[in-house]
């Protein structure tokens, strides 16, 4: 399980864009969004680097928790 803080994920549209970015790396990933805390949990076989890169490319800076 990978956990990330995404400070600029502020609405449902942002959450959808974050999920889309992660699924572009691993289409089988399971993603749980905590919009109130601006955090996500990802169950994936992908490494953290490609996930962070996809989030950054989508405009969302993230940091691992």
Predicted model as a PDB file, atoms N, CA, C, CB and O in Angstrom, pLDDT in the B-factor column:
MODEL        1                                                                  
ATOM      1  N   UNK A   1       0.854  -1.178   0.000  1.00 92.00           N  
ATOM      2  CA  UNK A   1       0.000   0.000   0.000  1.00 92.00           C  
ATOM      3  C   UNK A   1       0.895   1.236   0.000  1.00 92.00           C  
ATOM      4  CB  UNK A   1      -0.969   0.001   1.229  1.00 92.00           C  
ATOM      5  O   UNK A   1       1.819   1.353   0.805  1.00 92.00           O  
ATOM      6  N   UNK A   2       0.607   2.136  -0.902  1.00 95.00           N  
ATOM      7  CA  UNK A   2       1.318   3.408  -0.971  1.00 95.00           C  
ATOM      8  C   UNK A   2       0.356   4.515  -0.547  1.00 95.00           C  
ATOM      9  CB  UNK A   2       1.882   3.670  -2.410  1.00 95.00           C  
ATOM     10  O   UNK A   2      -0.811   4.513  -0.938  1.00 95.00           O  
ATOM     11  N   UNK A   3       0.846   5.451   0.249  1.00 96.00           N  
ATOM     12  CA  UNK A   3       0.023   6.556   0.731  1.00 96.00           C  
ATOM     13  C   UNK A   3       0.692   7.867   0.356  1.00 96.00           C  
ATOM     14  CB  UNK A   3      -0.195   6.467   2.267  1.00 96.00           C  
ATOM     15  O   UNK A   3       1.904   8.031   0.490  1.00 96.00           O  
ATOM     16  N   UNK A   4      -0.133   8.798  -0.118  1.00 96.00           N  
ATOM     17  CA  UNK A   4       0.379  10.082  -0.567  1.00 96.00           C  
ATOM     18  C   UNK A   4      -0.458  11.224  -0.022  1.00 96.00           C  
ATOM     19  CB  UNK A   4       0.415  10.138  -2.083  1.00 96.00           C  
ATOM     20  O   UNK A   4      -1.667  11.093   0.165  1.00 96.00           O  
ATOM     21  N   UNK A   5       0.199  12.339   0.230  1.00 97.00           N  
ATOM     22  CA  UNK A   5      -0.450  13.602   0.566  1.00 97.00           C  
ATOM     23  C   UNK A   5      -0.393  14.449  -0.700  1.00 97.00           C  
ATOM     24  CB  UNK A   5       0.247  14.329   1.803  1.00 97.00           C  
ATOM     25  O   UNK A   5       0.670  14.614  -1.298  1.00 97.00           O  
ATOM     26  N   UNK A   6      -1.548  14.986  -1.104  1.00 97.00           N  
ATOM     27  CA  UNK A   6      -1.622  15.815  -2.304  1.00 97.00           C  
ATOM     28  C   UNK A   6      -2.340  17.103  -1.906  1.00 97.00           C  
ATOM     29  CB  UNK A   6      -2.369  15.071  -3.491  1.00 97.00           C  
ATOM     30  O   UNK A   6      -3.569  17.170  -1.908  1.00 97.00           O  
ATOM     31  N   UNK A   7      -1.558  18.113  -1.569  1.00 94.00           N  
ATOM     32  CA  UNK A   7      -2.118  19.349  -1.009  1.00 94.00           C  
ATOM     33  C   UNK A   7      -3.062  20.078  -1.953  1.00 94.00           C  
ATOM     34  CB  UNK A   7      -1.007  20.274  -0.623  1.00 94.00           C  
ATOM     35  O   UNK A   7      -4.012  20.714  -1.495  1.00 94.00           O  
ATOM     36  N   UNK A   8      -2.826  20.002  -3.259  1.00 94.00           N  
ATOM     37  CA  UNK A   8      -3.690  20.741  -4.180  1.00 94.00           C  
ATOM     38  C   UNK A   8      -4.834  19.895  -4.743  1.00 94.00           C  
ATOM     39  CB  UNK A   8      -2.865  21.286  -5.319  1.00 94.00           C  
ATOM     40  O   UNK A   8      -5.428  20.268  -5.754  1.00 94.00           O  
ATOM     41  N   UNK A   9      -5.150  18.781  -4.116  1.00 95.00           N  
ATOM     42  CA  UNK A   9      -6.333  17.982  -4.458  1.00 95.00           C  
ATOM     43  C   UNK A   9      -7.473  18.495  -3.577  1.00 95.00           C  
ATOM     44  CB  UNK A   9      -6.081  16.416  -4.243  1.00 95.00           C  
ATOM     45  O   UNK A   9      -7.629  18.060  -2.436  1.00 95.00           O  
ATOM     46  N   UNK A  10      -8.262  19.417  -4.112  1.00 94.00           N  
ATOM     47  CA  UNK A  10      -9.224  20.140  -3.288  1.00 94.00           C  
ATOM     48  C   UNK A  10     -10.686  19.852  -3.597  1.00 94.00           C  
ATOM     49  CB  UNK A  10      -8.988  21.582  -3.429  1.00 94.00           C  
ATOM     50  O   UNK A  10     -11.567  20.306  -2.866  1.00 94.00           O  
ATOM     51  N   UNK A  11     -10.965  19.104  -4.670  1.00 95.00           N  
ATOM     52  CA  UNK A  11     -12.370  18.887  -5.042  1.00 95.00           C  
ATOM     53  C   UNK A  11     -12.521  17.528  -5.723  1.00 95.00           C  
ATOM     54  CB  UNK A  11     -12.876  20.023  -5.979  1.00 95.00           C  
ATOM     55  O   UNK A  11     -11.542  16.817  -5.949  1.00 95.00           O  
ATOM     56  N   UNK A  12     -13.743  17.190  -6.038  1.00 94.00           N  
ATOM     57  CA  UNK A  12     -14.020  15.920  -6.699  1.00 94.00           C  
ATOM     58  C   UNK A  12     -13.367  15.810  -8.064  1.00 94.00           C  
ATOM     59  CB  UNK A  12     -15.499  15.730  -6.838  1.00 94.00           C  
ATOM     60  O   UNK A  12     -12.922  14.731  -8.456  1.00 94.00           O  
ATOM     61  N   UNK A  13     -13.306  16.921  -8.794  1.00 95.00           N  
ATOM     62  CA  UNK A  13     -12.641  16.896 -10.104  1.00 95.00           C  
ATOM     63  C   UNK A  13     -11.165  16.568  -9.942  1.00 95.00           C  
ATOM     64  CB  UNK A  13     -12.810  18.249 -10.830  1.00 95.00           C  
ATOM     65  O   UNK A  13     -10.613  15.770 -10.700  1.00 95.00           O  
ATOM     66  N   UNK A  14     -10.525  17.189  -8.949  1.00 96.00           N  
ATOM     67  CA  UNK A  14      -9.115  16.903  -8.663  1.00 96.00           C  
ATOM     68  C   UNK A  14      -8.923  15.423  -8.329  1.00 96.00           C  
ATOM     69  CB  UNK A  14      -8.609  17.784  -7.497  1.00 96.00           C  
ATOM     70  O   UNK A  14      -7.998  14.782  -8.830  1.00 96.00           O  
ATOM     71  N   UNK A  15      -9.792  14.890  -7.489  1.00 96.00           N  
ATOM     72  CA  UNK A  15      -9.697  13.482  -7.095  1.00 96.00           C  
ATOM     73  C   UNK A  15      -9.812  12.578  -8.316  1.00 96.00           C  
ATOM     74  CB  UNK A  15     -10.790  13.130  -6.067  1.00 96.00           C  
ATOM     75  O   UNK A  15      -9.092  11.586  -8.427  1.00 96.00           O  
ATOM     76  N   UNK A  16     -10.712  12.918  -9.230  1.00 96.00           N  
ATOM     77  CA  UNK A  16     -10.858  12.134 -10.457  1.00 96.00           C  
ATOM     78  C   UNK A  16      -9.612  12.194 -11.319  1.00 96.00           C  
ATOM     79  CB  UNK A  16     -12.052  12.620 -11.251  1.00 96.00           C  
ATOM     80  O   UNK A  16      -9.205  11.184 -11.893  1.00 96.00           O  
ATOM     81  N   UNK A  17      -8.998  13.374 -11.417  1.00 96.00           N  
ATOM     82  CA  UNK A  17      -7.780  13.525 -12.211  1.00 96.00           C  
ATOM     83  C   UNK A  17      -6.628  12.738 -11.591  1.00 96.00           C  
ATOM     84  CB  UNK A  17      -7.402  15.011 -12.337  1.00 96.00           C  
ATOM     85  O   UNK A  17      -5.824  12.139 -12.305  1.00 96.00           O  
ATOM     86  N   UNK A  18      -6.551  12.741 -10.266  1.00 97.00           N  
ATOM     87  CA  UNK A  18      -5.521  11.972  -9.566  1.00 97.00           C  
ATOM     88  C   UNK A  18      -5.710  10.478  -9.834  1.00 97.00           C  
ATOM     89  CB  UNK A  18      -5.564  12.258  -8.042  1.00 97.00           C  
ATOM     90  O   UNK A  18      -4.747   9.771 -10.132  1.00 97.00           O  
ATOM     91  N   UNK A  19      -6.942  10.005  -9.729  1.00 97.00           N  
ATOM     92  CA  UNK A  19      -7.221   8.588  -9.985  1.00 97.00           C  
ATOM     93  C   UNK A  19      -6.869   8.225 -11.421  1.00 97.00           C  
ATOM     94  CB  UNK A  19      -8.703   8.265  -9.704  1.00 97.00           C  
ATOM     95  O   UNK A  19      -6.267   7.179 -11.665  1.00 97.00           O  
ATOM     96  N   UNK A  20      -7.232   9.067 -12.360  1.00 97.00           N  
ATOM     97  CA  UNK A  20      -6.936   8.809 -13.778  1.00 97.00           C  
ATOM     98  C   UNK A  20      -5.425   8.712 -14.006  1.00 97.00           C  
ATOM     99  CB  UNK A  20      -7.539   9.924 -14.672  1.00 97.00           C  
ATOM    100  O   UNK A  20      -4.957   7.842 -14.740  1.00 97.00           O  
ATOM    101  N   UNK A  21      -4.665   9.614 -13.368  1.00 97.00           N  
ATOM    102  CA  UNK A  21      -3.211   9.594 -13.516  1.00 97.00           C  
ATOM    103  C   UNK A  21      -2.621   8.287 -12.992  1.00 97.00           C  
ATOM    104  CB  UNK A  21      -2.585  10.783 -12.782  1.00 97.00           C  
ATOM    105  O   UNK A  21      -1.747   7.696 -13.626  1.00 97.00           O  
ATOM    106  N   UNK A  22      -3.100   7.842 -11.838  1.00 97.00           N  
ATOM    107  CA  UNK A  22      -2.589   6.594 -11.258  1.00 97.00           C  
ATOM    108  C   UNK A  22      -2.972   5.404 -12.123  1.00 97.00           C  
ATOM    109  CB  UNK A  22      -3.123   6.399  -9.828  1.00 97.00           C  
ATOM    110  O   UNK A  22      -2.156   4.511 -12.351  1.00 97.00           O  
ATOM    111  N   UNK A  23      -4.194   5.387 -12.601  1.00 97.00           N  
ATOM    112  CA  UNK A  23      -4.655   4.270 -13.438  1.00 97.00           C  
ATOM    113  C   UNK A  23      -3.921   4.223 -14.777  1.00 97.00           C  
ATOM    114  CB  UNK A  23      -6.162   4.378 -13.680  1.00 97.00           C  
ATOM    115  O   UNK A  23      -3.870   3.170 -15.413  1.00 97.00           O  
ATOM    116  N   UNK A  24      -3.353   5.346 -15.213  1.00 97.00           N  
ATOM    117  CA  UNK A  24      -2.568   5.333 -16.451  1.00 97.00           C  
ATOM    118  C   UNK A  24      -1.263   4.559 -16.265  1.00 97.00           C  
ATOM    119  CB  UNK A  24      -2.267   6.771 -16.912  1.00 97.00           C  
ATOM    120  O   UNK A  24      -0.691   4.052 -17.229  1.00 97.00           O  
ATOM    121  N   UNK A  25      -0.802   4.474 -15.024  1.00 97.00           N  
ATOM    122  CA  UNK A  25       0.410   3.713 -14.702  1.00 97.00           C  
ATOM    123  C   UNK A  25       0.067   2.250 -14.430  1.00 97.00           C  
ATOM    124  CB  UNK A  25       1.130   4.328 -13.482  1.00 97.00           C  
ATOM    125  O   UNK A  25       0.748   1.343 -14.908  1.00 97.00           O  
ATOM    126  N   UNK A  26      -1.001   2.031 -13.655  1.00 97.00           N  
ATOM    127  CA  UNK A  26      -1.443   0.673 -13.302  1.00 97.00           C  
ATOM    128  C   UNK A  26      -2.964   0.613 -13.390  1.00 97.00           C  
ATOM    129  CB  UNK A  26      -0.953   0.270 -11.866  1.00 97.00           C  
ATOM    130  O   UNK A  26      -3.657   1.010 -12.454  1.00 97.00           O  
ATOM    131  N   UNK A  27      -3.486   0.116 -14.517  1.00 97.00           N  
ATOM    132  CA  UNK A  27      -4.939   0.060 -14.691  1.00 97.00           C  
ATOM    133  C   UNK A  27      -5.660  -0.803 -13.655  1.00 97.00           C  
ATOM    134  CB  UNK A  27      -5.254  -0.455 -16.058  1.00 97.00           C  
ATOM    135  O   UNK A  27      -6.876  -0.689 -13.500  1.00 97.00           O  
ATOM    136  N   UNK A  28      -4.933  -1.658 -12.948  1.00 97.00           N  
ATOM    137  CA  UNK A  28      -5.537  -2.538 -11.952  1.00 97.00           C  
ATOM    138  C   UNK A  28      -5.420  -1.984 -10.532  1.00 97.00           C  
ATOM    139  CB  UNK A  28      -4.893  -3.906 -12.020  1.00 97.00           C  
ATOM    140  O   UNK A  28      -5.817  -2.651  -9.576  1.00 97.00           O  
ATOM    141  N   UNK A  29      -4.887  -0.788 -10.385  1.00 97.00           N  
ATOM    142  CA  UNK A  29      -4.687  -0.200  -9.054  1.00 97.00           C  
ATOM    143  C   UNK A  29      -6.027   0.035  -8.361  1.00 97.00           C  
ATOM    144  CB  UNK A  29      -3.903   1.127  -9.159  1.00 97.00           C  
ATOM    145  O   UNK A  29      -7.033   0.343  -9.000  1.00 97.00           O  
ATOM    146  N   UNK A  30      -6.012  -0.118  -7.045  1.00 97.00           N  
ATOM    147  CA  UNK A  30      -7.155   0.215  -6.213  1.00 97.00           C  
ATOM    148  C   UNK A  30      -6.796   1.492  -5.459  1.00 97.00           C  
ATOM    149  CB  UNK A  30      -7.526  -0.963  -5.227  1.00 97.00           C  
ATOM    150  O   UNK A  30      -5.769   1.560  -4.783  1.00 97.00           O  
ATOM    151  N   UNK A  31      -7.653   2.500  -5.586  1.00 97.00           N  
ATOM    152  CA  UNK A  31      -7.349   3.823  -5.042  1.00 97.00           C  
ATOM    153  C   UNK A  31      -8.433   4.235  -4.067  1.00 97.00           C  
ATOM    154  CB  UNK A  31      -7.212   4.868  -6.171  1.00 97.00           C  
ATOM    155  O   UNK A  31      -9.623   4.157  -4.373  1.00 97.00           O  
ATOM    156  N   UNK A  32      -8.015   4.672  -2.892  1.00 97.00           N  
ATOM    157  CA  UNK A  32      -8.944   5.227  -1.905  1.00 97.00           C  
ATOM    158  C   UNK A  32      -8.574   6.679  -1.699  1.00 97.00           C  
ATOM    159  CB  UNK A  32      -8.902   4.432  -0.550  1.00 97.00           C  
ATOM    160  O   UNK A  32      -7.426   7.002  -1.396  1.00 97.00           O  
ATOM    161  N   UNK A  33      -9.553   7.557  -1.864  1.00 96.00           N  
ATOM    162  CA  UNK A  33      -9.334   8.995  -1.758  1.00 96.00           C  
ATOM    163  C   UNK A  33      -9.931   9.506  -0.453  1.00 96.00           C  
ATOM    164  CB  UNK A  33      -9.949   9.740  -2.969  1.00 96.00           C  
ATOM    165  O   UNK A  33     -11.081   9.212  -0.126  1.00 96.00           O  
ATOM    166  N   UNK A  34      -9.146  10.264   0.280  1.00 96.00           N  
ATOM    167  CA  UNK A  34      -9.617  10.977   1.472  1.00 96.00           C  
ATOM    168  C   UNK A  34      -9.494  12.462   1.150  1.00 96.00           C  
ATOM    169  CB  UNK A  34      -8.786  10.581   2.782  1.00 96.00           C  
ATOM    170  O   UNK A  34      -8.484  13.097   1.456  1.00 96.00           O  
ATOM    171  N   UNK A  35     -10.542  13.006   0.526  1.00 95.00           N  
ATOM    172  CA  UNK A  35     -10.494  14.378   0.053  1.00 95.00           C  
ATOM    173  C   UNK A  35     -10.347  15.371   1.202  1.00 95.00           C  
ATOM    174  CB  UNK A  35     -11.737  14.694  -0.747  1.00 95.00           C  
ATOM    175  O   UNK A  35      -9.658  16.381   1.059  1.00 95.00           O  
ATOM    176  N   UNK A  36     -10.983  15.098   2.331  1.00 95.00           N  
ATOM    177  CA  UNK A  36     -10.903  15.993   3.477  1.00 95.00           C  
ATOM    178  C   UNK A  36      -9.483  16.191   3.972  1.00 95.00           C  
ATOM    179  CB  UNK A  36     -11.753  15.469   4.594  1.00 95.00           C  
ATOM    180  O   UNK A  36      -9.095  17.302   4.332  1.00 95.00           O  
ATOM    181  N   UNK A  37      -8.707  15.121   3.990  1.00 96.00           N  
ATOM    182  CA  UNK A  37      -7.316  15.196   4.440  1.00 96.00           C  
ATOM    183  C   UNK A  37      -6.334  15.361   3.285  1.00 96.00           C  
ATOM    184  CB  UNK A  37      -6.964  13.956   5.231  1.00 96.00           C  
ATOM    185  O   UNK A  37      -5.127  15.492   3.488  1.00 96.00           O  
ATOM    186  N   UNK A  38      -6.885  15.349   2.053  1.00 96.00           N  
ATOM    187  CA  UNK A  38      -6.066  15.476   0.834  1.00 96.00           C  
ATOM    188  C   UNK A  38      -5.019  14.371   0.759  1.00 96.00           C  
ATOM    189  CB  UNK A  38      -5.376  16.854   0.788  1.00 96.00           C  
ATOM    190  O   UNK A  38      -3.844  14.613   0.482  1.00 96.00           O  
ATOM    191  N   UNK A  39      -5.483  13.155   1.015  1.00 97.00           N  
ATOM    192  CA  UNK A  39      -4.610  11.987   0.983  1.00 97.00           C  
ATOM    193  C   UNK A  39      -5.218  10.896   0.113  1.00 97.00           C  
ATOM    194  CB  UNK A  39      -4.358  11.459   2.404  1.00 97.00           C  
ATOM    195  O   UNK A  39      -6.436  10.810  -0.046  1.00 97.00           O  
ATOM    196  N   UNK A  40      -4.339  10.062  -0.448  1.00 97.00           N  
ATOM    197  CA  UNK A  40      -4.796   8.888  -1.186  1.00 97.00           C  
ATOM    198  C   UNK A  40      -4.002   7.675  -0.722  1.00 97.00           C  
ATOM    199  CB  UNK A  40      -4.644   9.096  -2.722  1.00 97.00           C  
ATOM    200  O   UNK A  40      -2.855   7.781  -0.288  1.00 97.00           O  
ATOM    201  N   UNK A  41      -4.646   6.526  -0.827  1.00 97.00           N  
ATOM    202  CA  UNK A  41      -4.001   5.242  -0.581  1.00 97.00           C  
ATOM    203  C   UNK A  41      -4.135   4.443  -1.865  1.00 97.00           C  
ATOM    204  CB  UNK A  41      -4.638   4.481   0.653  1.00 97.00           C  
ATOM    205  O   UNK A  41      -5.212   4.384  -2.459  1.00 97.00           O  
ATOM    206  N   UNK A  42      -3.043   3.832  -2.290  1.00 97.00           N  
ATOM    207  CA  UNK A  42      -3.020   3.123  -3.555  1.00 97.00           C  
ATOM    208  C   UNK A  42      -2.493   1.712  -3.343  1.00 97.00           C  
ATOM    209  CB  UNK A  42      -2.165   3.874  -4.587  1.00 97.00           C  
ATOM    210  O   UNK A  42      -1.393   1.515  -2.826  1.00 97.00           O  
ATOM    211  N   UNK A  43      -3.289   0.742  -3.749  1.00 97.00           N  
ATOM    212  CA  UNK A  43      -2.837  -0.655  -3.772  1.00 97.00           C  
ATOM    213  C   UNK A  43      -2.450  -0.924  -5.219  1.00 97.00           C  
ATOM    214  CB  UNK A  43      -3.964  -1.680  -3.248  1.00 97.00           C  
ATOM    215  O   UNK A  43      -3.307  -0.971  -6.101  1.00 97.00           O  
ATOM    216  N   UNK A  44      -1.142  -1.102  -5.458  1.00 96.00           N  
ATOM    217  CA  UNK A  44      -0.644  -1.210  -6.818  1.00 96.00           C  
ATOM    218  C   UNK A  44       0.617  -2.056  -6.875  1.00 96.00           C  
ATOM    219  CB  UNK A  44      -0.376   0.170  -7.393  1.00 96.00           C  
ATOM    220  O   UNK A  44       1.322  -2.220  -5.880  1.00 96.00           O  
ATOM    221  N   UNK A  45       0.884  -2.588  -8.053  1.00 96.00           N  
ATOM    222  CA  UNK A  45       2.137  -3.297  -8.281  1.00 96.00           C  
ATOM    223  C   UNK A  45       3.200  -2.342  -8.810  1.00 96.00           C  
ATOM    224  CB  UNK A  45       1.929  -4.461  -9.262  1.00 96.00           C  
ATOM    225  O   UNK A  45       4.373  -2.706  -8.901  1.00 96.00           O  
ATOM    226  N   UNK A  46       2.798  -1.123  -9.159  1.00 95.00           N  
ATOM    227  CA  UNK A  46       3.727  -0.128  -9.694  1.00 95.00           C  
ATOM    228  C   UNK A  46       4.593   0.449  -8.579  1.00 95.00           C  
ATOM    229  CB  UNK A  46       2.960   0.999 -10.411  1.00 95.00           C  
ATOM    230  O   UNK A  46       4.179   0.526  -7.422  1.00 95.00           O  
ATOM    231  N   UNK A  47       5.786   0.845  -8.950  1.00 95.00           N  
ATOM    232  CA  UNK A  47       6.693   1.485  -8.001  1.00 95.00           C  
ATOM    233  C   UNK A  47       6.219   2.906  -7.709  1.00 95.00           C  
ATOM    234  CB  UNK A  47       8.143   1.496  -8.548  1.00 95.00           C  
ATOM    235  O   UNK A  47       5.450   3.487  -8.475  1.00 95.00           O  
ATOM    236  N   UNK A  48       6.685   3.449  -6.601  1.00 94.00           N  
ATOM    237  CA  UNK A  48       6.277   4.794  -6.187  1.00 94.00           C  
ATOM    238  C   UNK A  48       6.729   5.861  -7.179  1.00 94.00           C  
ATOM    239  CB  UNK A  48       6.835   5.108  -4.808  1.00 94.00           C  
ATOM    240  O   UNK A  48       6.012   6.837  -7.399  1.00 94.00           O  
ATOM    241  N   UNK A  49       7.896   5.693  -7.774  1.00 94.00           N  
ATOM    242  CA  UNK A  49       8.430   6.691  -8.711  1.00 94.00           C  
ATOM    243  C   UNK A  49       7.503   6.977  -9.884  1.00 94.00           C  
ATOM    244  CB  UNK A  49       9.760   6.233  -9.237  1.00 94.00           C  
ATOM    245  O   UNK A  49       7.167   8.136 -10.128  1.00 94.00           O  
ATOM    246  N   UNK A  50       7.081   5.947 -10.617  1.00 96.00           N  
ATOM    247  CA  UNK A  50       6.170   6.192 -11.732  1.00 96.00           C  
ATOM    248  C   UNK A  50       4.818   6.774 -11.308  1.00 96.00           C  
ATOM    249  CB  UNK A  50       5.944   4.912 -12.479  1.00 96.00           C  
ATOM    250  O   UNK A  50       4.219   7.553 -12.048  1.00 96.00           O  
ATOM    251  N   UNK A  51       4.347   6.403 -10.137  1.00 95.00           N  
ATOM    252  CA  UNK A  51       3.085   6.960  -9.633  1.00 95.00           C  
ATOM    253  C   UNK A  51       3.271   8.457  -9.378  1.00 95.00           C  
ATOM    254  CB  UNK A  51       2.625   6.226  -8.324  1.00 95.00           C  
ATOM    255  O   UNK A  51       2.450   9.266  -9.811  1.00 95.00           O  
ATOM    256  N   UNK A  52       4.341   8.827  -8.682  1.00 95.00           N  
ATOM    257  CA  UNK A  52       4.614  10.240  -8.397  1.00 95.00           C  
ATOM    258  C   UNK A  52       4.815  11.024  -9.690  1.00 95.00           C  
ATOM    259  CB  UNK A  52       5.855  10.379  -7.496  1.00 95.00           C  
ATOM    260  O   UNK A  52       4.364  12.164  -9.798  1.00 95.00           O  
ATOM    261  N   UNK A  53       5.485  10.428 -10.665  1.00 96.00           N  
ATOM    262  CA  UNK A  53       5.707  11.100 -11.952  1.00 96.00           C  
ATOM    263  C   UNK A  53       4.390  11.346 -12.675  1.00 96.00           C  
ATOM    264  CB  UNK A  53       6.644  10.267 -12.839  1.00 96.00           C  
ATOM    265  O   UNK A  53       4.195  12.415 -13.254  1.00 96.00           O  
ATOM    266  N   UNK A  54       3.481  10.370 -12.649  1.00 96.00           N  
ATOM    267  CA  UNK A  54       2.181  10.526 -13.310  1.00 96.00           C  
ATOM    268  C   UNK A  54       1.360  11.606 -12.619  1.00 96.00           C  
ATOM    269  CB  UNK A  54       1.407   9.191 -13.315  1.00 96.00           C  
ATOM    270  O   UNK A  54       0.682  12.392 -13.281  1.00 96.00           O  
ATOM    271  N   UNK A  55       1.417  11.648 -11.295  1.00 96.00           N  
ATOM    272  CA  UNK A  55       0.702  12.691 -10.551  1.00 96.00           C  
ATOM    273  C   UNK A  55       1.258  14.072 -10.896  1.00 96.00           C  
ATOM    274  CB  UNK A  55       0.804  12.439  -9.029  1.00 96.00           C  
ATOM    275  O   UNK A  55       0.499  15.019 -11.106  1.00 96.00           O  
ATOM    276  N   UNK A  56       2.572  14.180 -10.952  1.00 96.00           N  
ATOM    277  CA  UNK A  56       3.198  15.461 -11.281  1.00 96.00           C  
ATOM    278  C   UNK A  56       2.831  15.894 -12.696  1.00 96.00           C  
ATOM    279  CB  UNK A  56       4.725  15.368 -11.136  1.00 96.00           C  
ATOM    280  O   UNK A  56       2.548  17.070 -12.928  1.00 96.00           O  
ATOM    281  N   UNK A  57       2.833  14.961 -13.640  1.00 97.00           N  
ATOM    282  CA  UNK A  57       2.470  15.274 -15.020  1.00 97.00           C  
ATOM    283  C   UNK A  57       1.026  15.766 -15.111  1.00 97.00           C  
ATOM    284  CB  UNK A  57       2.665  14.044 -15.915  1.00 97.00           C  
ATOM    285  O   UNK A  57       0.690  16.563 -15.987  1.00 97.00           O  
ATOM    286  N   UNK A  58       0.182  15.292 -14.209  1.00 97.00           N  
ATOM    287  CA  UNK A  58      -1.224  15.709 -14.184  1.00 97.00           C  
ATOM    288  C   UNK A  58      -1.419  17.021 -13.415  1.00 97.00           C  
ATOM    289  CB  UNK A  58      -2.087  14.609 -13.559  1.00 97.00           C  
ATOM    290  O   UNK A  58      -2.530  17.545 -13.348  1.00 97.00           O  
ATOM    291  N   UNK A  59      -0.333  17.547 -12.837  1.00 96.00           N  
ATOM    292  CA  UNK A  59      -0.412  18.821 -12.129  1.00 96.00           C  
ATOM    293  C   UNK A  59      -0.579  18.710 -10.628  1.00 96.00           C  
ATOM    294  CB  UNK A  59      -1.526  19.605 -12.669  1.00 96.00           C  
ATOM    295  O   UNK A  59      -0.967  19.676  -9.971  1.00 96.00           O  
ATOM    296  N   UNK A  60      -0.290  17.532 -10.074  1.00 96.00           N  
ATOM    297  CA  UNK A  60      -0.479  17.309  -8.647  1.00 96.00           C  
ATOM    298  C   UNK A  60       0.828  16.876  -8.004  1.00 96.00           C  
ATOM    299  CB  UNK A  60      -1.571  16.259  -8.402  1.00 96.00           C  
ATOM    300  O   UNK A  60       1.310  15.765  -8.224  1.00 96.00           O  
ATOM    301  N   UNK A  61       1.389  17.772  -7.207  1.00 93.00           N  
ATOM    302  CA  UNK A  61       2.580  17.431  -6.433  1.00 93.00           C  
ATOM    303  C   UNK A  61       2.156  16.528  -5.274  1.00 93.00           C  
ATOM    304  CB  UNK A  61       3.310  18.722  -5.909  1.00 93.00           C  
ATOM    305  O   UNK A  61       1.154  16.782  -4.605  1.00 93.00           O  
ATOM    306  N   UNK A  62       2.918  15.494  -5.057  1.00 95.00           N  
ATOM    307  CA  UNK A  62       2.569  14.562  -3.978  1.00 95.00           C  
ATOM    308  C   UNK A  62       3.791  14.298  -3.128  1.00 95.00           C  
ATOM    309  CB  UNK A  62       2.005  13.234  -4.542  1.00 95.00           C  
ATOM    310  O   UNK A  62       4.928  14.489  -3.559  1.00 95.00           O  
ATOM    311  N   UNK A  63       3.532  13.851  -1.906  1.00 93.00           N  
ATOM    312  CA  UNK A  63       4.623  13.380  -1.066  1.00 93.00           C  
ATOM    313  C   UNK A  63       4.159  12.110  -0.370  1.00 93.00           C  
ATOM    314  CB  UNK A  63       5.064  14.469  -0.031  1.00 93.00           C  
ATOM    315  O   UNK A  63       3.010  11.987   0.053  1.00 93.00           O  
ATOM    316  N   UNK A  64       5.082  11.181  -0.267  1.00 93.00           N  
ATOM    317  CA  UNK A  64       4.759   9.902   0.353  1.00 93.00           C  
ATOM    318  C   UNK A  64       4.517  10.090   1.841  1.00 93.00           C  
ATOM    319  CB  UNK A  64       5.884   8.880   0.117  1.00 93.00           C  
ATOM    320  O   UNK A  64       5.172  10.902   2.494  1.00 93.00           O  
ATOM    321  N   UNK A  65       3.573   9.333   2.361  1.00 92.00           N  
ATOM    322  CA  UNK A  65       3.282   9.353   3.803  1.00 92.00           C  
ATOM    323  C   UNK A  65       3.848   8.111   4.448  1.00 92.00           C  
ATOM    324  CB  UNK A  65       1.759   9.450   4.068  1.00 92.00           C  
ATOM    325  O   UNK A  65       3.715   7.929   5.658  1.00 92.00           O  
TER     326      UNK A  65                                                      
ENDMDL                                                                          
END                                                                             
